[in-house]
Amino acid sequence: MRSRVRTVKHWASRAARRVRHGRLRYVVVVSYARTGSTLLQGVLMSAPHVLVRGEQGGTIVHLKNWYDQLCRQQSKLAGRYELSRRHPFFGIGGFARDDALLRIRRLLLETLLRPTHDTAVVGFKENNWGDDVAGVLAFVRKVFPGVRFVVNTRDLDAVVRSGFWTRRSNAEQTVRERHERVLAAAAALGDDAYHVHYDEWVADPEKLRGLFEWLGLPFDIERVREVMRQPHSYANNNVEHLDAPVPSVPHPTARSRRPPVALAWAAVTAAQVAAVVTAAVGVGPYAG
């Protein structure tokens, strides 16, 4: 019985996620370190039903490299050696590119972005785009159809004087190179990108109204100002202290446990929805 209940719950959850994910819109904040991108992330979430996760340590760059390498190998070898079981790259011709992109999207949605049941717009912000920013953003467009990019920049001298950049001997050159790569990549995105400048919108939050309208989100200036008064970034500094030194912060250990009552209720309701799941997706333990 327990095995059957778990199976029913699995199919029910899977069907619900697919329906929910199909209605999502996507947004990605593109920037570089110490530009106020974390604050902008919070400002975007002042709108209802918006969930913007933080940086993923360049995860999307690694996924792009994996996908591109397989595509290159497939283009180079498929058709010449695909039928030979003795060839080192046997099977590469069967790499399903479109299916891989779909599964990458599901992977990111279900493990990193984790939209809730009422999320309408989901995405993330990233400052680590590697050297090929344009290429990575093109890959993001493949993974998340219809994605919109919010490009955030800041006065370069202020960036160099901010946080950990003050301890980098080559900070000015590095910051300028990243700034130029981001802007060049954004130019290639056309109407799918919207550029905001930290120094402008932090001085006058009303300048973000156009961004919200472009994203199709309601703009509440009081909610935006409230977010901007709250701590953000590594040191949980508010906007007035964005340039404070960045201390070492230990990585928190995330733990979550469902209470016994929730587990019991889930077991009961799972059996009750079995027939509904079977009718909705046509598969499951009770499918005819």
Buried (B, 14 or more C-beta within 10 A) or exposed (E): EEEEBEBBBBBBEBBBBEEBBEEBBBBBBBBBBBBBBBBBBBBBBBBEBBBBBBBBEBBBBEBBBEBEEBBEBBEEBBEEBBEEEEEEBBEBBEBEEEEBBEEBBBBBBEEEBEBEEEBBBBBBBBBBBBEBBBBBBBBBBBBBEEBBBBBBBBBBEBBBEBBEBEEEEEBBEBBEEBBEBBBEBBEEBEEBBBBBBBEBBBEEBEEBEEBBEEBEBEBBEEBBEEBBEEEBBBBEBBBEEBBBEBEEEEEEEEEEEEEEEEEEEEBEEBEEBBEEBBEBBEEBBBEE
